[in-house]
Amino acid sequence: MSDKRTTHFGYREVDEDAKAGLVANVFHSVAGRYDLMNDLMSGGIHRIWKRFTIELSAVRAGQSVLDIAGGTGDLAAKFADIVGPTGRVVLADINESMLNVGRDKLLDHGYQGNLEFVQADAQYLPFPDDSFDCVSIAFGLRNVTDKALALRSMLRVLKPGGRLLVLEFSKPVNPLLEKAYDSYSFRVLPFMGRLVAGDSDSYQYLAESIRMHPDQDTLLGMLEDAGFVNCEYHNLTGGVVALHRGFKA
């Protein structure tokens, strides 16, 4: 009898130690067209979801922010504008291809000085305790192998009173919307991925990974179990996406 632990990669059951490599292959494949596909898939609404995240972060000038799974840097750029030259923003991503795309994009737009780029695993963040006023992770938690471990790691690097924001696909609250969303996810997304990015499998995984991610209340409980306090969530676009927020005591 095998003692290997398993987890899900989309709808597939895989060894835990294999998931990170499988997810990495997905993002190596989509990195070059990531921004374009985000705009096409969401009709640009992802920018509104991220703006709401920035507003709820309550980040101020001079503060330190860690943006995990920061991808091509949408949130990191906004945070860098807010914290200013006396603040610090770290864009972290486990995937080298995504990190390179994000770094090149932000440097091309003149971001430097208060912005750092670090290749890092959310489960084992390479930062001292009590380092950041705010930690954000947008559309990345569902790809993490051990979400509970990652949440505890995020709590550790937050300063007391600091806050975590988790922006992630979730469960639509209206059954009709859920049915339409399912049809869109499993029919349109893979087709769009094949047409635009030359990769339908990665967008099939995207649809499946969303369905396997904990729903709003389950994720809220996971934040509380990890040690966060005053936890809450906000449904966006009918629950297609939810923003969770918790604080370090």
Secondary structure, DSSP 8 states (H G I E B T S, - for coil): -----EEEETTEEEEHHHHHHHHHHHHHHHGGGHHHHHHHHHTTTHHHHHHHHHHHHT--TT-EEEEET-TT-HHHHHHHHHH-TTSEEEEEES-HHHHHHHHHHHHHTT--SSEEEEE--GGG--S-TT-EEEEEEES-GGG-S-HHHHHHHHHHHEEEEEEEEEEEE---SSHHHHHHHHHIIIIIHHHHIIIIIS-HHHHHHHHHHHHHS--HHHHHHHHHHHT-EEEEEEEEGGGTEEEEEEE--
